[in-house]
Amino acid sequence: MKDTLIKIEEEVAACQACQLCKTRTNTVPGYGSSQADVMFIGEAPGKNEDLQGKPFIGAAGKVLDGLLASINLKREDVFIANVVKCRPPLNRDPLPEEVAACADFLQRQVTLIRPKIIILLGRHAMDRFIPGLKISLDHGKPKRKDGNVYFPIYHPAATIYNRALIEELQKDFKKIPKIIDMIEKEKDQLRG
Ligand code: SF4
């Protein structure tokens, strides 16, 4: 049967593949356009996301919305997901076995959406796709791997505790349209 985002959502809703299913209120499969050029991947749902079943609600979500608006995008234009689809208790970091148990859902979403660029929000998302880097050194630098273009940036929640990071995040965001332009030009050249 053909894979779809709705099918993944239904499977996530019923998933009991790791212990996070025991403490979640709602699953948070991801939200946005199946045609998105830009896909954002964060770490894990927090308290508000768990209550509402949607990613990036609350303070971090407001920061993200402001950043999206700065490059003329809305949530409906992009797709936003997390490395794990259920909230870790007390917002602890997801455990490696939880990340592994949830990996297939995220991979299927990436395969279906085929975004031009995958924005990795923070260290955990970066480690999942391009391990071995440091967010403080490697944010704002696109990396190619396995046919995808990844772009690690600070997590919007980090700016709530460290206001100095908002400028870094704003600068990195401004690069996104330019990188997409570059990717499109490269594709045009390959097509000849
Ligand atoms: Fe399933 Fe992922 Fe939720 Fe674990 S975090 S129960 S693997 S959907």
Backbone and ligand atoms as CSV (ligand in chain L), in Angstrom:
chain,resi,resn,atom,element,x,y,z
A,1,MET,N,N,0.838,-1.200,0.000
A,1,MET,CA,C,0.000,0.000,0.000
A,1,MET,C,C,0.878,1.256,0.000
A,2,LYS,N,N,0.441,2.263,-0.770
A,2,LYS,CA,C,1.235,3.497,-0.892
A,2,LYS,C,C,1.357,4.199,0.470
A,3,ASP,N,N,2.578,4.643,0.765
A,3,ASP,CA,C,2.789,5.352,2.029
A,3,ASP,C,C,2.281,6.792,1.906
A,4,THR,N,N,1.680,7.320,2.958
A,4,THR,CA,C,1.237,8.718,2.971
A,4,THR,C,C,1.500,9.306,4.348
A,5,LEU,N,N,1.451,10.642,4.421
A,5,LEU,CA,C,1.659,11.307,5.714
A,5,LEU,C,C,0.538,10.941,6.690
A,6,ILE,N,N,-0.673,10.782,6.162
A,6,ILE,CA,C,-1.808,10.415,7.031
A,6,ILE,C,C,-1.599,9.010,7.609
A,7,LYS,N,N,-1.108,8.104,6.763
A,7,LYS,CA,C,-0.849,6.726,7.227
A,7,LYS,C,C,0.187,6.753,8.369
A,8,ILE,N,N,1.228,7.553,8.171
A,8,ILE,CA,C,2.260,7.656,9.216
A,8,ILE,C,C,1.634,8.211,10.503
A,9,GLU,N,N,0.802,9.233,10.344
A,9,GLU,CA,C,0.140,9.843,11.507
A,9,GLU,C,C,-0.686,8.810,12.280
A,10,GLU,N,N,-1.398,7.989,11.537
A,10,GLU,CA,C,-2.240,6.966,12.192
A,10,GLU,C,C,-1.370,5.923,12.909
A,11,GLU,N,N,-0.270,5.554,12.263
A,11,GLU,CA,C,0.621,4.572,12.898
A,11,GLU,C,C,1.259,5.149,14.159
A,12,VAL,N,N,1.642,6.431,14.065
A,12,VAL,CA,C,2.245,7.089,15.237
A,12,VAL,C,C,1.227,7.111,16.381
A,13,ALA,N,N,-0.026,7.431,16.068
A,13,ALA,CA,C,-1.070,7.527,17.108
A,13,ALA,C,C,-1.249,6.208,17.859
A,14,ALA,N,N,-0.980,5.103,17.158
A,14,ALA,CA,C,-1.180,3.783,17.781
A,14,ALA,C,C,0.128,3.187,18.312
A,15,CYS,N,N,1.235,3.899,18.118
A,15,CYS,CA,C,2.563,3.308,18.377
A,15,CYS,C,C,2.835,3.089,19.873
A,16,GLN,N,N,3.392,1.914,20.147
A,16,GLN,CA,C,3.822,1.609,21.520
A,16,GLN,C,C,5.239,1.041,21.481
A,17,ALA,N,N,6.017,1.508,20.509
A,17,ALA,CA,C,7.337,0.905,20.280
A,17,ALA,C,C,8.384,1.322,21.314
A,18,CYS,N,N,8.107,2.361,22.091
A,18,CYS,CA,C,9.044,2.700,23.168
A,18,CYS,C,C,8.258,3.175,24.387
A,19,GLN,N,N,8.966,3.350,25.484
A,19,GLN,CA,C,8.295,3.652,26.760
A,19,GLN,C,C,7.612,5.028,26.789
A,20,LEU,N,N,7.916,5.893,25.828
A,20,LEU,CA,C,7.296,7.226,25.838
A,20,LEU,C,C,5.781,7.155,25.600
A,21,CYS,N,N,5.319,6.028,25.072
A,21,CYS,CA,C,3.863,5.889,24.847
A,21,CYS,C,C,3.110,5.872,26.171
A,22,LYS,N,N,3.797,5.491,27.245
A,22,LYS,CA,C,3.104,5.342,28.540
A,22,LYS,C,C,2.809,6.695,29.193
A,23,THR,N,N,3.614,7.698,28.871
A,23,THR,CA,C,3.464,8.985,29.575
A,23,THR,C,C,2.920,10.094,28.679
A,24,ARG,N,N,2.716,9.820,27.386
A,24,ARG,CA,C,2.241,10.878,26.497
A,24,ARG,C,C,0.747,11.151,26.712
A,25,THR,N,N,0.327,12.388,26.409
A,25,THR,CA,C,-1.103,12.693,26.339
A,25,THR,C,C,-1.548,12.502,24.892
A,26,ASN,N,N,-0.807,13.134,23.985
A,26,ASN,CA,C,-1.045,12.980,22.542
A,26,ASN,C,C,0.278,12.698,21.848
A,27,THR,N,N,0.203,12.021,20.730
A,27,THR,CA,C,1.382,11.934,19.874
A,27,THR,C,C,1.483,13.245,19.084
A,28,VAL,N,N,2.699,13.563,18.651
A,28,VAL,CA,C,2.921,14.793,17.877
A,28,VAL,C,C,3.643,14.389,16.591
A,29,PRO,N,N,2.875,13.945,15.593
A,29,PRO,CA,C,3.519,13.360,14.415
A,29,PRO,C,C,4.256,14.358,13.538
A,30,GLY,N,N,3.785,15.621,13.543
A,30,GLY,CA,C,4.377,16.633,12.656
A,30,GLY,C,C,3.248,17.400,12.001
A,31,TYR,N,N,3.598,18.538,11.408
A,31,TYR,CA,C,2.540,19.393,10.853
A,31,TYR,C,C,3.083,20.159,9.655
A,32,GLY,N,N,2.252,20.306,8.620
A,32,GLY,CA,C,2.641,21.168,7.515
A,32,GLY,C,C,2.293,20.595,6.166
A,33,SER,N,N,2.971,21.132,5.156
A,33,SER,CA,C,2.667,20.798,3.771
A,33,SER,C,C,3.429,19.561,3.303
A,34,SER,N,N,2.718,18.685,2.605
A,34,SER,CA,C,3.385,17.510,2.028
A,34,SER,C,C,4.278,17.908,0.843
A,35,GLN,N,N,4.093,19.160,0.368
A,35,GLN,CA,C,4.880,19.656,-0.781
A,35,GLN,C,C,6.009,20.594,-0.329
A,36,ALA,N,N,6.288,20.612,0.957
A,36,ALA,CA,C,7.203,21.630,1.490
A,36,ALA,C,C,8.607,21.534,0.891
A,37,ASP,N,N,9.160,22.688,0.542
A,37,ASP,CA,C,10.579,22.746,0.152
A,37,ASP,C,C,11.466,22.689,1.389
A,38,VAL,N,N,10.916,23.175,2.500
A,38,VAL,CA,C,11.707,23.301,3.732
A,38,VAL,C,C,11.075,22.431,4.818
A,39,MET,N,N,11.892,21.548,5.377
A,39,MET,CA,C,11.405,20.716,6.486
A,39,MET,C,C,12.229,21.052,7.730
A,40,PHE,N,N,11.558,21.268,8.843
A,40,PHE,CA,C,12.234,21.549,10.114
A,40,PHE,C,C,12.143,20.310,10.995
A,41,ILE,N,N,13.245,19.971,11.626
A,41,ILE,CA,C,13.222,18.833,12.549
A,41,ILE,C,C,13.793,19.273,13.893
A,42,GLY,N,N,12.936,19.181,14.909
A,42,GLY,CA,C,13.363,19.501,16.272
A,42,GLY,C,C,13.641,18.233,17.053
A,43,GLU,N,N,13.743,18.386,18.375
A,43,GLU,CA,C,14.166,17.266,19.206
A,43,GLU,C,C,12.989,16.378,19.634
A,44,ALA,N,N,12.036,16.979,20.348
A,44,ALA,CA,C,10.937,16.193,20.923
A,44,ALA,C,C,9.818,17.141,21.329
A,45,PRO,N,N,8.578,16.644,21.403
A,45,PRO,CA,C,7.508,17.515,21.880
A,45,PRO,C,C,7.731,17.901,23.342
A,46,GLY,N,N,7.307,19.107,23.708
A,46,GLY,CA,C,7.319,19.548,25.107
A,46,GLY,C,C,5.916,19.461,25.677
A,47,LYS,N,N,5.720,20.133,26.804
A,47,LYS,CA,C,4.443,20.029,27.530
A,47,LYS,C,C,3.253,20.482,26.678
A,48,ASN,N,N,3.359,21.672,26.097
A,48,ASN,CA,C,2.218,22.194,25.318
A,48,ASN,C,C,1.968,21.380,24.053
A,49,GLU,N,N,3.051,20.928,23.431
A,49,GLU,CA,C,2.920,20.123,22.216
A,49,GLU,C,C,2.210,18.812,22.542
A,50,ASP,N,N,2.579,18.227,23.686
A,50,ASP,CA,C,1.956,16.977,24.143
A,50,ASP,C,C,0.461,17.186,24.398
A,51,LEU,N,N,0.111,18.338,24.946
A,51,LEU,CA,C,-1.301,18.603,25.247
A,51,LEU,C,C,-2.112,18.825,23.978
A,52,GLN,N,N,-1.476,19.465,22.976
A,52,GLN,CA,C,-2.244,19.821,21.779
A,52,GLN,C,C,-1.988,18.917,20.575
A,53,GLY,N,N,-0.959,18.108,20.638
A,53,GLY,CA,C,-0.665,17.200,19.516
A,53,GLY,C,C,-0.047,17.881,18.311
A,54,LYS,N,N,0.453,19.104,18.514
A,54,LYS,CA,C,1.077,19.835,17.399
A,54,LYS,C,C,2.492,20.276,17.786
A,55,PRO,N,N,3.392,20.344,16.812
A,55,PRO,CA,C,4.768,20.727,17.158
A,55,PRO,C,C,4.923,22.236,17.333
A,56,PHE,N,N,5.873,22.619,18.155
A,56,PHE,CA,C,6.273,24.025,18.327
A,56,PHE,C,C,5.097,24.953,18.651
A,57,ILE,N,N,4.452,24.656,19.766
A,57,ILE,CA,C,3.421,25.508,20.349
A,57,ILE,C,C,4.128,26.281,21.480
A,58,GLY,N,N,3.596,27.421,21.857
A,58,GLY,CA,C,4.167,28.130,23.003
A,58,GLY,C,C,5.325,29.025,22.610
A,59,ALA,N,N,6.202,29.302,23.588
A,59,ALA,CA,C,7.244,30.320,23.398
A,59,ALA,C,C,8.188,29.988,22.233
A,60,ALA,N,N,8.659,28.745,22.175
A,60,ALA,CA,C,9.581,28.372,21.084
A,60,ALA,C,C,8.871,28.458,19.733
A,61,GLY,N,N,7.585,28.110,19.732
A,61,GLY,CA,C,6.791,28.190,18.503
A,61,GLY,C,C,6.661,29.632,18.023
A,62,LYS,N,N,6.503,30.549,18.972
A,62,LYS,CA,C,6.396,31.971,18.589
A,62,LYS,C,C,7.705,32.452,17.954
A,63,VAL,N,N,8.817,32.027,18.549
A,63,VAL,CA,C,10.124,32.396,17.974
A,63,VAL,C,C,10.215,31.844,16.551
A,64,LEU,N,N,9.825,30.595,16.375
A,64,LEU,CA,C,9.900,29.971,15.054
A,64,LEU,C,C,8.993,30.701,14.054
A,65,ASP,N,N,7.781,31.046,14.480
A,65,ASP,CA,C,6.862,31.767,13.581
A,65,ASP,C,C,7.467,33.098,13.132
A,66,GLY,N,N,8.100,33.808,14.072
A,66,GLY,CA,C,8.731,35.092,13.739
A,66,GLY,C,C,9.861,34.904,12.737
A,67,LEU,N,N,10.632,33.853,12.932
A,67,LEU,CA,C,11.748,33.577,12.019
A,67,LEU,C,C,11.231,33.192,10.636
A,68,LEU,N,N,10.167,32.386,10.616
A,68,LEU,CA,C,9.565,32.009,9.319
A,68,LEU,C,C,9.071,33.260,8.589
A,69,ALA,N,N,8.386,34.142,9.334
A,69,ALA,CA,C,7.869,35.366,8.713
A,69,ALA,C,C,9.001,36.218,8.142
A,70,SER,N,N,10.174,36.166,8.786
A,70,SER,CA,C,11.308,36.984,8.320
A,70,SER,C,C,11.799,36.541,6.936
A,71,ILE,N,N,11.444,35.314,6.540
A,71,ILE,CA,C,11.800,34.874,5.175
A,71,ILE,C,C,10.525,34.575,4.364
A,72,ASN,N,N,9.452,35.267,4.751
A,72,ASN,CA,C,8.170,35.195,4.018
A,72,ASN,C,C,7.579,33.792,3.936
A,73,LEU,N,N,7.705,33.044,5.008
A,73,LEU,CA,C,7.093,31.713,5.047
A,73,LEU,C,C,6.124,31.630,6.223
A,74,LYS,N,N,5.125,30.759,6.050
A,74,LYS,CA,C,4.191,30.469,7.138
A,74,LYS,C,C,4.304,28.975,7.449
A,75,ARG,N,N,3.760,28.590,8.582
A,75,ARG,CA,C,3.805,27.166,8.946
A,75,ARG,C,C,3.211,26.262,7.867
A,76,GLU,N,N,2.174,26.767,7.211
A,76,GLU,CA,C,1.485,25.962,6.191
A,76,GLU,C,C,2.386,25.689,4.986
A,77,ASP,N,N,3.439,26.497,4.830
A,77,ASP,CA,C,4.332,26.345,3.667
A,77,ASP,C,C,5.424,25.306,3.914
A,78,VAL,N,N,5.682,24.992,5.188
A,78,VAL,CA,C,6.817,24.122,5.526
A,78,VAL,C,C,6.281,22.878,6.228
A,79,PHE,N,N,7.168,21.955,6.573
A,79,PHE,CA,C,6.742,20.823,7.403
A,79,PHE,C,C,7.625,20.812,8.647
A,80,ILE,N,N,6.975,20.656,9.790
A,80,ILE,CA,C,7.714,20.699,11.064
A,80,ILE,C,C,7.517,19.364,11.794
A,81,ALA,N,N,8.616,18.717,12.133
A,81,ALA,CA,C,8.537,17.424,12.828
A,81,ALA,C,C,9.585,17.390,13.938
A,82,ASN,N,N,9.568,16.303,14.679
A,82,ASN,CA,C,10.565,16.097,15.732
A,82,ASN,C,C,11.223,14.733,15.570
A,83,VAL,N,N,12.373,14.591,16.199
A,83,VAL,CA,C,13.092,13.306,16.149
A,83,VAL,C,C,12.263,12.211,16.827
A,84,VAL,N,N,11.630,12.507,17.970
A,84,VAL,CA,C,10.678,11.561,18.583
A,84,VAL,C,C,9.297,12.203,18.618
A,85,LYS,N,N,8.286,11.362,18.487
A,85,LYS,CA,C,6.903,11.857,18.306
A,85,LYS,C,C,6.111,11.915,19.608
A,86,CYS,N,N,6.721,11.512,20.706
A,86,CYS,CA,C,6.044,11.580,22.006
A,86,CYS,C,C,6.939,12.317,22.996
A,87,ARG,N,N,6.316,13.004,23.949
A,87,ARG,CA,C,7.082,13.829,24.890
A,87,ARG,C,C,7.846,12.990,25.914
A,88,PRO,N,N,9.143,13.225,26.049
A,88,PRO,CA,C,9.872,12.582,27.142
A,88,PRO,C,C,9.447,13.233,28.466
A,89,PRO,N,N,9.246,12.445,29.526
A,89,PRO,CA,C,8.800,13.003,30.802
A,89,PRO,C,C,9.734,14.111,31.289
A,90,LEU,N,N,9.156,15.180,31.822
A,90,LEU,CA,C,9.890,16.335,32.359
A,90,LEU,C,C,10.853,16.942,31.332
A,91,ASN,N,N,10.533,16.746,30.075
A,91,ASN,CA,C,11.351,17.293,28.979
A,91,ASN,C,C,12.800,16.830,29.008
A,92,ARG,N,N,13.049,15.647,29.535
A,92,ARG,CA,C,14.433,15.130,29.482
A,92,ARG,C,C,14.793,14.859,28.014
A,93,ASP,N,N,16.108,14.668,27.766
A,93,ASP,CA,C,16.532,14.334,26.402
A,93,ASP,C,C,15.980,12.955,26.020
A,94,PRO,N,N,15.604,12.777,24.758
A,94,PRO,CA,C,15.200,11.421,24.350
A,94,PRO,C,C,16.380,10.457,24.480
A,95,LEU,N,N,16.102,9.223,24.902
A,95,LEU,CA,C,17.163,8.222,25.038
A,95,LEU,C,C,17.481,7.633,23.664
A,96,PRO,N,N,18.706,7.125,23.480
A,96,PRO,CA,C,19.059,6.569,22.164
A,96,PRO,C,C,18.076,5.509,21.686
A,97,GLU,N,N,17.579,4.671,22.609
A,97,GLU,CA,C,16.644,3.616,22.178
A,97,GLU,C,C,15.300,4.206,21.749
A,98,GLU,N,N,14.925,5.350,22.320
A,98,GLU,CA,C,13.673,6.007,21.914
A,98,GLU,C,C,13.846,6.635,20.529
A,99,VAL,N,N,14.998,7.255,20.309
A,99,VAL,CA,C,15.291,7.842,18.989
A,99,VAL,C,C,15.297,6.736,17.931
A,100,ALA,N,N,15.922,5.609,18.277
A,100,ALA,CA,C,15.990,4.492,17.316
A,100,ALA,C,C,14.598,3.935,17.020
A,101,ALA,N,N,13.773,3.808,18.066
A,101,ALA,CA,C,12.429,3.241,17.877
A,101,ALA,C,C,11.580,4.132,16.977
A,102,CYS,N,N,11.816,5.430,17.017
A,102,CYS,CA,C,10.985,6.391,16.284
A,102,CYS,C,C,11.569,6.748,14.907
A,103,ALA,N,N,12.781,6.278,14.629
A,103,ALA,CA,C,13.527,6.751,13.449
A,103,ALA,C,C,12.790,6.510,12.134
A,104,ASP,N,N,12.116,5.379,12.039
A,104,ASP,CA,C,11.485,5.016,10.763
A,104,ASP,C,C,10.355,5.998,10.388
A,105,PHE,N,N,9.597,6.449,11.370
A,105,PHE,CA,C,8.515,7.410,11.078
A,105,PHE,C,C,9.089,8.678,10.437
A,106,LEU,N,N,10.158,9.183,11.048
A,106,LEU,CA,C,10.749,10.425,10.541
A,106,LEU,C,C,11.358,10.218,9.156
A,107,GLN,N,N,12.031,9.074,8.995
A,107,GLN,CA,C,12.637,8.794,7.698
A,107,GLN,C,C,11.576,8.710,6.600
A,108,ARG,N,N,10.454,8.088,6.923
A,108,ARG,CA,C,9.361,7.994,5.935
A,108,ARG,C,C,8.805,9.377,5.607
A,109,GLN,N,N,8.705,10.247,6.599
A,109,GLN,CA,C,8.220,11.609,6.330
A,109,GLN,C,C,9.189,12.343,5.393
A,110,VAL,N,N,10.484,12.194,5.644
A,110,VAL,CA,C,11.478,12.846,4.780
A,110,VAL,C,C,11.367,12.297,3.356
A,111,THR,N,N,11.228,10.984,3.247
A,111,THR,CA,C,11.145,10.343,1.924
A,111,THR,C,C,9.909,10.820,1.155
A,112,LEU,N,N,8.782,10.970,1.852
A,112,LEU,CA,C,7.546,11.398,1.181
A,112,LEU,C,C,7.594,12.876,0.786
A,113,ILE,N,N,8.085,13.708,1.676
A,113,ILE,CA,C,8.061,15.158,1.429
A,113,ILE,C,C,9.180,15.565,0.455
A,114,ARG,N,N,10.294,14.897,0.533
A,114,ARG,CA,C,11.464,15.211,-0.296
A,114,ARG,C,C,11.761,16.713,-0.303
A,115,PRO,N,N,12.022,17.281,0.874
A,115,PRO,CA,C,12.273,18.731,0.937
A,115,PRO,C,C,13.597,19.083,0.279
A,116,LYS,N,N,13.682,20.327,-0.185
A,116,LYS,CA,C,14.963,20.765,-0.779
A,116,LYS,C,C,16.009,20.941,0.309
A,117,ILE,N,N,15.553,21.335,1.489
A,117,ILE,CA,C,16.494,21.554,2.591
A,117,ILE,C,C,15.864,21.074,3.897
A,118,ILE,N,N,16.681,20.437,4.726
A,118,ILE,CA,C,16.207,19.958,6.028
A,118,ILE,C,C,16.905,20.786,7.109
A,119,ILE,N,N,16.121,21.576,7.816
A,119,ILE,CA,C,16.683,22.433,8.865
A,119,ILE,C,C,16.674,21.650,10.175
A,120,LEU,N,N,17.849,21.452,10.737
A,120,LEU,CA,C,17.968,20.690,11.976
A,120,LEU,C,C,18.031,21.667,13.142
A,121,LEU,N,N,16.999,21.605,13.992
A,121,LEU,CA,C,16.869,22.571,15.083
A,121,LEU,C,C,17.561,22.026,16.332
A,122,GLY,N,N,18.781,22.470,16.553
A,122,GLY,CA,C,19.501,22.101,17.771
A,122,GLY,C,C,20.316,20.824,17.639
A,123,ARG,N,N,21.025,20.563,18.737
A,123,ARG,CA,C,22.032,19.509,18.789
A,123,ARG,C,C,21.455,18.106,18.553
A,124,HIS,N,N,20.307,17.818,19.146
A,124,HIS,CA,C,19.784,16.448,19.052
A,124,HIS,C,C,19.370,16.097,17.631
A,125,ALA,N,N,18.693,17.038,16.980
A,125,ALA,CA,C,18.284,16.790,15.594
A,125,ALA,C,C,19.531,16.668,14.715
A,126,MET,N,N,20.532,17.516,14.994
A,126,MET,CA,C,21.774,17.464,14.214
A,126,MET,C,C,22.468,16.104,14.395
A,127,ASP,N,N,22.532,15.641,15.638
A,127,ASP,CA,C,23.198,14.354,15.915
A,127,ASP,C,C,22.506,13.192,15.205
A,128,ARG,N,N,21.195,13.301,15.044
A,128,ARG,CA,C,20.428,12.211,14.421
A,128,ARG,C,C,20.806,12.046,12.943
A,129,PHE,N,N,21.085,13.177,12.262
A,129,PHE,CA,C,21.318,13.104,10.804
A,129,PHE,C,C,22.783,13.313,10.415
A,130,ILE,N,N,23.455,14.231,11.103
A,130,ILE,CA,C,24.869,14.473,10.766
A,130,ILE,C,C,25.676,14.495,12.080
A,131,PRO,N,N,25.911,13.292,12.626
A,131,PRO,CA,C,26.578,13.233,13.930
A,131,PRO,C,C,28.033,13.696,13.868
A,132,GLY,N,N,28.561,14.000,15.045
A,132,GLY,CA,C,29.983,14.331,15.142
A,132,GLY,C,C,30.279,15.813,14.991
A,133,LEU,N,N,29.240,16.653,14.894
A,133,LEU,CA,C,29.470,18.100,14.745
A,133,LEU,C,C,29.134,18.806,16.055
A,134,LYS,N,N,29.509,20.081,16.112
A,134,LYS,CA,C,29.176,20.889,17.297
A,134,LYS,C,C,28.263,22.011,16.853
A,135,ILE,N,N,27.119,22.153,17.499
A,135,ILE,CA,C,26.159,23.160,17.059
A,135,ILE,C,C,26.750,24.575,17.148
A,136,SER,N,N,27.598,24.816,18.171
A,136,SER,CA,C,28.164,26.164,18.328
A,136,SER,C,C,29.125,26.506,17.181
A,137,LEU,N,N,29.712,25.494,16.560
A,137,LEU,CA,C,30.647,25.730,15.448
A,137,LEU,C,C,29.998,25.540,14.083
A,138,ASP,N,N,29.051,24.623,14.012
A,138,ASP,CA,C,28.544,24.206,12.700
A,138,ASP,C,C,27.168,24.752,12.336
A,139,HIS,N,N,26.569,25.540,13.233
A,139,HIS,CA,C,25.265,26.115,12.880
A,139,HIS,C,C,25.445,27.077,11.704
A,140,GLY,N,N,24.433,27.111,10.856
A,140,GLY,CA,C,24.480,28.050,9.731
A,140,GLY,C,C,25.362,27.605,8.579
A,141,LYS,N,N,25.808,26.329,8.616
A,141,LYS,CA,C,26.635,25.809,7.512
A,141,LYS,C,C,25.937,24.605,6.896
A,142,PRO,N,N,25.498,24.715,5.639
A,142,PRO,CA,C,24.796,23.577,5.037
A,142,PRO,C,C,25.731,22.383,4.824
A,143,LYS,N,N,25.186,21.193,4.989
A,143,LYS,CA,C,25.970,19.963,4.781
A,143,LYS,C,C,25.177,19.042,3.863
A,144,ARG,N,N,25.875,18.420,2.952
A,144,ARG,CA,C,25.227,17.437,2.084
A,144,ARG,C,C,25.512,16.044,2.608
A,145,LYS,N,N,24.480,15.213,2.617
A,145,LYS,CA,C,24.689,13.815,3.013
A,145,LYS,C,C,23.570,12.972,2.419
A,146,ASP,N,N,23.933,11.863,1.823
A,146,ASP,CA,C,22.957,10.904,1.281
A,146,ASP,C,C,21.902,11.570,0.401
A,147,GLY,N,N,22.308,12.519,-0.406
A,147,GLY,CA,C,21.374,13.144,-1.341
A,147,GLY,C,C,20.516,14.244,-0.717
A,148,ASN,N,N,20.692,14.526,0.570
A,148,ASN,CA,C,19.930,15.601,1.225
A,148,ASN,C,C,20.848,16.770,1.555
A,149,VAL,N,N,20.239,17.955,1.657
A,149,VAL,CA,C,20.983,19.122,2.164
A,149,VAL,C,C,20.452,19.419,3.567
A,150,TYR,N,N,21.352,19.339,4.551
A,150,TYR,CA,C,20.991,19.608,5.946
A,150,TYR,C,C,21.531,20.973,6.343
A,151,PHE,N,N,20.782,21.658,7.198
A,151,PHE,CA,C,21.203,22.983,7.635
A,151,PHE,C,C,20.966,23.075,9.151
A,152,PRO,N,N,22.030,22.842,9.942
A,152,PRO,CA,C,21.845,22.895,11.395
A,152,PRO,C,C,21.802,24.338,11.908
A,153,ILE,N,N,20.856,24.598,12.798
A,153,ILE,CA,C,20.786,25.924,13.443
A,153,ILE,C,C,20.443,25.707,14.919
A,154,TYR,N,N,20.565,26.780,15.709
A,154,TYR,CA,C,20.184,26.653,17.118
A,154,TYR,C,C,18.688,26.361,17.237
A,155,HIS,N,N,18.319,25.674,18.308
A,155,HIS,CA,C,16.901,25.422,18.576
A,155,HIS,C,C,16.255,26.737,19.036
A,156,PRO,N,N,15.062,27.068,18.495
A,156,PRO,CA,C,14.428,28.328,18.914
A,156,PRO,C,C,14.264,28.450,20.430
A,157,ALA,N,N,14.072,27.332,21.133
A,157,ALA,CA,C,13.912,27.396,22.597
A,157,ALA,C,C,15.184,27.906,23.266
A,158,ALA,N,N,16.337,27.684,22.643
A,158,ALA,CA,C,17.607,28.129,23.237
A,158,ALA,C,C,17.646,29.650,23.371
A,159,THR,N,N,16.923,30.348,22.492
A,159,THR,CA,C,16.952,31.820,22.519
A,159,THR,C,C,16.146,32.371,23.698
A,160,ILE,N,N,15.265,31.526,24.255
A,160,ILE,CA,C,14.448,31.992,25.394
A,160,ILE,C,C,15.348,32.138,26.625
A,161,TYR,N,N,16.323,31.250,26.732
A,161,TYR,CA,C,17.238,31.296,27.889
A,161,TYR,C,C,18.495,32.098,27.587
A,162,ASN,N,N,18.818,32.247,26.339
A,162,ASN,CA,C,20.026,32.975,25.953
A,162,ASN,C,C,19.684,33.918,24.799
A,163,ARG,N,N,19.338,35.147,25.138
A,163,ARG,CA,C,18.858,36.102,24.127
A,163,ARG,C,C,19.912,36.381,23.051
A,164,ALA,N,N,21.185,36.208,23.414
A,164,ALA,CA,C,22.253,36.497,22.449
A,164,ALA,C,C,22.144,35.594,21.225
A,165,LEU,N,N,21.505,34.444,21.388
A,165,LEU,CA,C,21.440,33.496,20.273
A,165,LEU,C,C,20.431,33.905,19.202
A,166,ILE,N,N,19.513,34.811,19.548
A,166,ILE,CA,C,18.474,35.153,18.575
A,166,ILE,C,C,19.090,35.776,17.317
A,167,GLU,N,N,20.140,36.588,17.524
A,167,GLU,CA,C,20.781,37.206,16.347
A,167,GLU,C,C,21.416,36.156,15.443
A,168,GLU,N,N,22.051,35.170,16.075
A,168,GLU,CA,C,22.660,34.071,15.293
A,168,GLU,C,C,21.585,33.340,14.485
A,169,LEU,N,N,20.475,33.083,15.172
A,169,LEU,CA,C,19.380,32.365,14.539
A,169,LEU,C,C,18.787,33.193,13.385
A,170,GLN,N,N,18.635,34.485,13.609
A,170,GLN,CA,C,18.095,35.348,12.541
A,170,GLN,C,C,19.038,35.352,11.331
A,171,LYS,N,N,20.342,35.434,11.614
A,171,LYS,CA,C,21.325,35.446,10.507
A,171,LYS,C,C,21.265,34.144,9.729
A,172,ASP,N,N,21.197,33.021,10.467
A,172,ASP,CA,C,21.150,31.707,9.809
A,172,ASP,C,C,19.875,31.563,8.985
A,173,PHE,N,N,18.768,32.048,9.526
A,173,PHE,CA,C,17.497,31.948,8.798
A,173,PHE,C,C,17.557,32.681,7.464
A,174,LYS,N,N,18.196,33.831,7.465
A,174,LYS,CA,C,18.283,34.631,6.226
A,174,LYS,C,C,19.023,33.874,5.122
A,175,LYS,N,N,19.825,32.899,5.511
A,175,LYS,CA,C,20.582,32.132,4.497
A,175,LYS,C,C,19.690,31.116,3.780
A,176,ILE,N,N,18.564,30.744,4.411
A,176,ILE,CA,C,17.755,29.634,3.881
A,176,ILE,C,C,17.296,29.884,2.429
A,177,PRO,N,N,16.673,31.051,2.117
A,177,PRO,CA,C,16.241,31.253,0.723
A,177,PRO,C,C,17.409,31.207,-0.261
A,178,LYS,N,N,18.580,31.715,0.171
A,178,LYS,CA,C,19.747,31.721,-0.730
A,178,LYS,C,C,20.204,30.282,-1.009
A,179,ILE,N,N,20.184,29.456,0.022
A,179,ILE,CA,C,20.624,28.062,-0.172
A,179,ILE,C,C,19.635,27.341,-1.110
A,180,ILE,N,N,18.336,27.613,-0.931
A,180,ILE,CA,C,17.335,26.971,-1.810
A,180,ILE,C,C,17.558,27.425,-3.258
A,181,ASP,N,N,17.820,28.709,-3.449
A,181,ASP,CA,C,18.118,29.227,-4.804
A,181,ASP,C,C,19.295,28.475,-5.417
A,182,MET,N,N,20.335,28.299,-4.599
A,182,MET,CA,C,21.552,27.622,-5.073
A,182,MET,C,C,21.228,26.182,-5.491
A,183,ILE,N,N,20.433,25.497,-4.661
A,183,ILE,CA,C,20.074,24.099,-4.944
A,183,ILE,C,C,19.280,24.027,-6.254
A,184,GLU,N,N,18.359,24.983,-6.432
A,184,GLU,CA,C,17.544,24.981,-7.660
A,184,GLU,C,C,18.412,25.238,-8.893
A,185,LYS,N,N,19.341,26.181,-8.757
A,185,LYS,CA,C,20.233,26.478,-9.895
A,185,LYS,C,C,21.058,25.256,-10.258
A,186,GLU,N,N,21.562,24.571,-9.246
A,186,GLU,CA,C,22.357,23.355,-9.492
A,186,GLU,C,C,21.535,22.322,-10.247
A,187,LYS,N,N,20.272,22.152,-9.818
A,187,LYS,CA,C,19.395,21.173,-10.473
A,187,LYS,C,C,19.158,21.561,-11.921
A,188,ASP,N,N,18.936,22.878,-12.175
A,188,ASP,CA,C,18.715,23.350,-13.540
A,188,ASP,C,C,19.928,23.044,-14.411
A,189,GLN,N,N,21.134,23.280,-13.831
A,189,GLN,CA,C,22.359,23.024,-14.597
A,189,GLN,C,C,22.483,21.538,-14.944
A,190,LEU,N,N,22.146,20.682,-13.974
A,190,LEU,CA,C,22.235,19.234,-14.211
A,190,LEU,C,C,21.277,18.796,-15.299
A,191,ARG,N,N,20.089,19.460,-15.322
A,191,ARG,CA,C,19.103,19.128,-16.368
A,191,ARG,C,C,19.578,19.613,-17.722
A,192,GLY,N,N,20.514,20.618,-17.682
A,192,GLY,CA,C,21.081,21.162,-18.914
A,192,GLY,C,C,20.117,22.122,-19.563
L,1,SF4,FE1,FE,6.321,5.225,19.112
L,1,SF4,FE2,FE,7.970,7.241,18.609
L,1,SF4,FE3,FE,6.106,7.532,20.455
L,1,SF4,FE4,FE,8.159,5.920,20.928
L,1,SF4,S1,S,8.270,8.153,20.636
L,1,SF4,S2,S,6.005,5.457,21.324
L,1,SF4,S3,S,8.556,5.083,18.874
L,1,SF4,S4,S,5.771,7.230,18.262
